[in-house]
Amino acid sequence: MAHTEPLTGFQKRNIDPETVPRLVAALDLQEANDGVRRLRDWSYEALAPGLGERALDIGSGTGSQTRMLAAAVGSTGAALGVEPNPGLRAVAEERAAAVGSTARFADGDALALPAADGTVDVVWCERLLQHLTEPERAVAEMARVLRPGGRVALIDTDWATTVLHPGDPGLMAALASGALTGAANPYSGRRLVGLLSAAGFVIDDRGSQSLLQDHTSVAWPLIRMLGDSAVRRGSLTEPQRDTAYAELSQAADRGALHMSVTMFGVVAHRPQ
């Protein structure tokens, strides 16, 4: 999306066709996570899209939620997924066609949504705001396109909630702090209520889910990314990083590993 820092492949200025398979694999893996599923189910029930409504999925990725919205609004409604990455958009279109979904997809920007003022009934926006340096502008766009009484569901990660255990608490905290460097807006989850309130929305409900790593294994690609970041920033020396790695590996061997991050969801409506 526009006006973001060049940190991740999900941002428009960083789109590279060669990364599309990796992004699709990452999205599919996240979608299979039990915590993601529970938070999505809760948010979807609270949002309550209905027949005949116009739905907008901002940052639609591979289109799974757009397809759900399309099924809910039926043939008399419309569901549009907004996705700037053409590779992800192509995957979304292929998957929708394969199941006969009426979901449609369009190129677009979270800061300039392809919808007229007050023409949308429901907005879904999941794990997008963490990639924006000006998330308040995106929320203002949501308020613009929603009709009075229209509803919005925001889901996002708070990377400062990353927990690694057991091991030396200081080393684990320094290692987990590497998660803060991978997003333009790493505290996004805790900011959702404030962003919506500032844009004039009325908060209807809030929820959260902890995303848990398998306690019998170590997610080495992610752990090594965190460790490299901590060493680059001077938060850990290389020997300290390696000690932290060894402690986590030993914990996994005895089935005692805890690794988690928390996602938050907020459902709100634009007042009449």
C-alpha positions in Angstrom: 0.0 0.0 0.0 1.1 3.6 -0.6 2.9 5.7 2.0 4.6 2.8 3.8 8.2 2.0 4.7 10.1 -0.5 2.5 10.0 -3.3 5.0 7.9 -6.2 3.7 6.8 -7.8 0.4 3.2 -6.9 1.2 3.9 -3.3 0.5 3.2 -1.9 -2.9 6.7 -0.4 -3.5 8.3 -3.8 -2.7 6.1 -6.0 -5.0 8.4 -8.6 -6.7 6.8 -11.3 -8.8 9.4 -13.8 -7.6 8.1 -13.4 -4.0 4.5 -14.3 -4.8 4.8 -18.1 -4.1 6.5 -17.3 -0.8 3.7 -14.8 0.2 1.0 -17.3 -0.8 2.6 -20.0 1.2 2.9 -17.7 4.2 -0.7 -16.6 4.0 -2.0 -20.2 3.6 0.1 -21.2 6.6 -1.3 -18.4 8.7 -4.8 -19.2 7.6 -4.4 -22.7 8.9 -3.4 -21.5 12.4 -6.1 -22.3 15.0 -5.8 -18.9 16.6 -6.3 -17.0 13.3 -9.3 -19.2 12.6 -10.9 -18.5 16.0 -10.3 -14.7 15.8 -11.7 -14.7 12.2 -14.8 -16.6 13.2 -15.5 -14.3 16.2 -14.9 -11.2 14.0 -17.1 -12.5 11.2 -20.0 -13.4 13.5 -19.8 -9.9 15.1 -19.6 -8.2 11.7 -22.6 -10.2 10.5 -22.6 -9.5 6.8 -26.0 -10.1 5.3 -27.8 -10.8 2.0 -27.8 -7.9 -0.4 -25.0 -5.9 1.3 -21.9 -4.4 -0.3 -18.7 -5.7 1.3 -15.1 -4.5 0.9 -12.1 -6.6 1.9 -9.0 -4.4 2.2 -5.7 -6.1 1.6 -7.5 -9.2 0.4 -4.4 -11.3 -0.3 -5.4 -14.7 -1.7 -9.1 -13.8 -1.3 -10.3 -16.3 1.3 -12.2 -13.7 3.3 -13.5 -12.0 0.2 -15.0 -15.4 -0.8 -16.7 -15.7 2.6 -18.1 -12.2 2.3 -19.4 -13.0 -1.2 -21.2 -16.1 0.1 -22.8 -14.1 2.9 -24.1 -11.2 0.8 -25.3 -13.5 -2.0 -26.2 -12.8 -5.6 -28.0 -9.6 -4.6 -25.0 -8.2 -2.9 -21.3 -7.6 -3.9 -18.0 -8.4 -2.4 -14.8 -6.7 -3.6 -11.3 -7.6 -2.5 -8.8 -4.7 -2.8 -5.2 -6.0 -3.3 -2.2 -4.1 -4.8 -0.1 -7.1 -5.5 -1.0 -8.4 -9.0 0.4 -11.9 -8.2 -1.7 -12.3 -5.1 -4.7 -10.9 -6.9 -4.3 -13.4 -9.7 -4.2 -16.3 -7.2 -7.4 -14.8 -5.5 -9.2 -14.7 -8.8 -8.2 -18.3 -9.7 -9.3 -19.6 -6.4 -12.6 -17.8 -6.6 -13.3 -19.1 -10.1 -12.4 -22.6 -9.0 -15.2 -22.7 -6.4 -17.7 -20.6 -8.4 -17.5 -17.6 -6.0 -18.9 -14.2 -7.1 -16.1 -12.4 -5.3 -14.3 -9.8 -7.4 -10.9 -8.3 -7.0 -9.3 -5.0 -7.9 -6.1 -3.2 -7.7 -6.3 -0.5 -5.0 -4.7 1.5 -2.2 -5.8 1.5 1.4 -5.4 5.3 1.4 -7.6 5.7 -1.7 -10.2 3.0 -1.8 -12.0 2.3 -5.1 -15.5 3.1 -3.7 -17.7 6.2 -3.6 -18.6 7.9 -0.3 -21.1 6.0 1.8 -21.6 3.1 -0.6 -20.3 0.2 1.5 -22.1 -1.8 4.2 -19.3 -3.8 5.7 -15.5 -3.6 5.6 -13.0 -6.3 6.5 -9.4 -5.4 7.0 -7.0 -8.1 8.4 -3.3 -7.7 9.1 -2.9 -4.7 6.9 -2.5 -1.8 9.2 0.8 -3.2 10.6 2.3 -2.4 7.2 1.3 1.2 7.2 3.2 4.2 8.7 -0.1 6.2 8.6 -2.8 3.7 9.5 -5.1 6.6 10.6 -5.4 7.6 7.0 -6.6 4.1 6.0 -9.2 4.1 8.8 -10.4 7.5 7.6 -10.9 6.0 4.2 -12.9 3.2 5.7 -15.1 5.8 7.4 -15.5 7.6 4.1 -16.7 4.6 2.1 -19.0 3.2 4.7 -22.6 4.2 4.9 -24.1 5.5 8.2 -24.6 2.4 10.2 -22.0 0.5 8.2 -19.7 -1.9 10.1 -16.0 -2.6 10.1 -13.9 -5.5 11.4 -10.2 -4.8 12.0 -7.7 -7.6 12.9 -4.1 -7.0 13.4 -1.0 -8.3 15.2 0.8 -6.6 18.1 4.4 -7.7 17.6 5.4 -6.4 21.0 3.5 -9.3 22.5 6.0 -11.8 21.2 6.9 -14.3 23.9 9.8 -16.8 24.0 10.2 -19.2 26.9 12.0 -20.8 28.7 15.5 -19.5 28.9 17.3 -16.5 30.4 14.6 -13.8 30.6 16.9 -11.1 29.4 18.2 -13.0 26.4 14.6 -14.1 25.5 13.3 -10.5 25.7 16.1 -9.2 23.5 15.5 -12.0 21.0 11.8 -11.4 20.9 12.3 -7.7 20.4 13.5 -8.5 16.9 9.8 -8.9 16.0 9.4 -5.1 16.3 11.7 -4.5 13.3 9.6 -6.4 10.7 6.6 -4.0 10.4 6.1 -0.3 9.9 3.5 -0.3 12.6 4.5 -3.1 15.0 2.1 -2.1 17.8 -0.9 -2.1 15.5 -3.0 -4.5 17.5 -3.2 -2.3 20.6 -3.9 0.8 18.5 -7.1 -0.5 16.7 -9.6 0.8 19.3 -8.0 4.3 19.4 -7.8 4.5 15.6 -11.4 3.6 15.1 -12.6 6.0 17.9 -10.6 8.9 16.5 -12.2 8.3 13.1 -15.7 8.6 14.7 -16.6 4.9 14.9 -18.5 3.4 17.8 -16.8 0.3 19.2 -19.1 -2.7 19.3 -16.8 -5.5 20.5 -13.2 -6.5 21.0 -11.4 -9.8 21.0 -7.9 -11.4 20.9 -6.1 -14.7 20.2 -2.6 -15.9 21.0 -1.0 -17.6 18.0 1.0 -20.4 19.5 4.0 -22.2 18.0 4.2 -26.0 18.3 5.7 -26.6 21.8 7.7 -29.6 20.5 9.6 -27.8 17.8 11.5 -24.6 17.0 10.4 -22.3 14.2 14.1 -21.9 13.2 13.5 -19.6 10.1 11.6 -17.1 12.3 13.9 -17.5 15.3 17.0 -17.0 13.2 15.5 -13.9 11.7 14.8 -12.5 15.2 18.3 -13.4 16.3 20.0 -11.8 13.3 18.0 -8.6 13.9 18.9 -8.6 17.6 22.6 -8.9 16.8 22.5 -6.2 14.1 20.8 -3.8 16.5 23.3 -4.6 19.3 20.7 -6.1 21.6 22.5 -9.4 21.6 26.1 -10.5 21.0 26.5 -13.5 18.7 27.4 -15.8 21.7 24.3 -14.6 23.6 22.2 -15.3 20.5 23.6 -18.8 20.2 22.9 -19.4 23.9 19.3 -18.4 23.4 19.1 -20.7 20.4 20.4 -23.6 22.5 18.0 -23.0 25.3 15.0 -22.9 23.0 16.2 -26.1 21.2 16.6 -27.9 24.5 13.1 -26.7 25.6 11.6 -28.1 22.5 13.3 -31.4 23.0 11.5 -31.8 26.3 8.2 -30.4 25.0 8.4 -27.2 27.1 8.8 -24.5 24.4 6.5 -21.5 24.5 6.5 -19.2 21.5 3.5 -16.9 20.8 2.3 -13.6 19.5 -1.1 -12.0 20.1 -3.5 -10.7 17.5 -6.4 -8.4 18.3 -9.8 -7.8 16.6 -12.2 -4.9 16.9 -15.7 -4.6 15.4 -17.2 -1.1 15.2 -19.9 0.8 13.3 -20.2 4.2 11.7 -22.9 6.1 13.7 -26.2 7.0 11.9 
